[in-house]
Amino acid sequence: MDIFQAIPEFRDQLARWRLNKETIAFVPTMGNLHAGHLSLVEKARTVADHAVVSIFVNPLQFGEGEDYAVYPRTLETDCKKLTQVQTDVIFTPTVTDIYPEGMQANTRVEVPRLSHLLCGAYRPGHFIGVATVVNKLFNIVQPNIALFGEKDYQQLLVIKKMVADLSMPIEIIGVPTVREVDGLAMSSRNGYLTTEQRALAPRLFQVLDQVRCQIEAGEQDVIALESQACTELKNDGFVLDYVVVRNGQTLVFPTAKDKTLVILAAAYLGKTRLIDNVLCVVR
């Protein structure tokens, strides 16, 4: 496994593979890797000749007062984990490598509509930061395939829309959320939770899954289901940004004709912001 920080040397390696008509699957991450990230790499190895992983904590997607300064940087441990899942190359650029003239002078990429809903409303500019850095990484790597976890469902849709709108020749694959035994979605931020908060955190998934069961059983009053879920989570001690049922492709309020729905939530336990979602098929 090779590790590159400099963009030119990294590109040289990828160019040799492309010259040999070997395919590349790319997994962009911010490091502090867990089993969810590793599942992306394992999937990448099944769909392309080479698996490439980037580790870059992107300051452009963090808002004022968010956790950029304290976000866990665990490069040595991450590299060991990536070796175990047979990653071919790791790309570890610095902020200066990605934004050589500073973030404020950098060209930005925005996906309208999707970027301003839900998490985009509560974290203004977040998805502009995501789209910008992913676009740049795609231009550096030029992968055939890129893989993203379904845990951040809105991010996955934003990336898919960006790739479609800009006619990028990249297949985007969403990989199912990996969960702890008690149902909590794996996240790099779970480490912020206290012992008491960690014990409570699985309730987020439990409540979302409860809503899924009610919809699949025939319940059609989406607003009532959202209200019920909010009340339960608030009573459990969560501070909510939202719990909503939305169209699974557009994230707009569903109609009676929609067959694929997604139930999404963002909520705080203490200072830790948790997100999760559950897909729902209406028969």
C-alpha positions, 0 to 999 in steps of 0.5 A: 500500500502506498501513501501520497500527500503531494498531488502530482506524485499521486496522479502519476500513480493513478495515470499508470493504472489508467494507461493499463486500462485498470479501473479505480474505485474511490472512497473519500473520508475524513479519517478516524475510520470505523467499520462503516468506512472499511465496508466502503473499501471492501465494496470498492475492491469488488467493483474495480481493480484498485481501491483508493482512499483519501483522508482529509478533514475538510474545513470548508464543510464545518460551520462556525462553532463546529468541531473542526479543531477537535475532529479526531485525526488518527492517521497512523491507526487509519492506515493500519486499518486500511492495510488490513482491507487491502487498500491500494493507495491512500491520499492524505493531502493537507489543507494547503494542498487542497486550497493553495490560495486559501478557502475564501479564494477557492472556486465553490460548487453548489447543488441547489435545492438539495443542499438547502434542505434539512441538514443544509438548513441547520448547517448553512454552507455545509453541502457547498463545502462537501460538493466543492471538496468532493468535486476537487477530489474527483478531478484529482483521482478521476475514478471510475466509481466512488462509494459513499455511505448511506448513513449521510443520505442527504450527502449521498443525494447531493453527490449523485446530483452533482455528478449527474448535473456536471456530466461526470463519468463516475458511477456513485454507489451508496453502501448500506449503513453499518450499525453497532449491535444495538442499532446505533449507526457507526459514526466518527463522532460517536466517540464524543458521547458520554457513557450515559449518552451512548446508552441512550443513542440507539433510541434514534434508530429505534424510533425511526424504524418504528415510523418505518413499520407504521408506514409499511403497515399502512399508516398515511398520516406522515405529519402525525408520525413525525410529531409522534417521533419528535415527542418520543425522542424529546422525552428521551432527552434528545434535542432535535433539529428534525425528524421527517419523512421525505421522498427518497429521491428528492427529499421533498414532502411525499405524495400518495404516489411515492413508493420509496420514502426515507425517514431522516433525523438529526438530533443532539445528545449533549454536544454531539450531533447524530444523524440517521435514516431508514428507507421505507418501501410503500406497497 
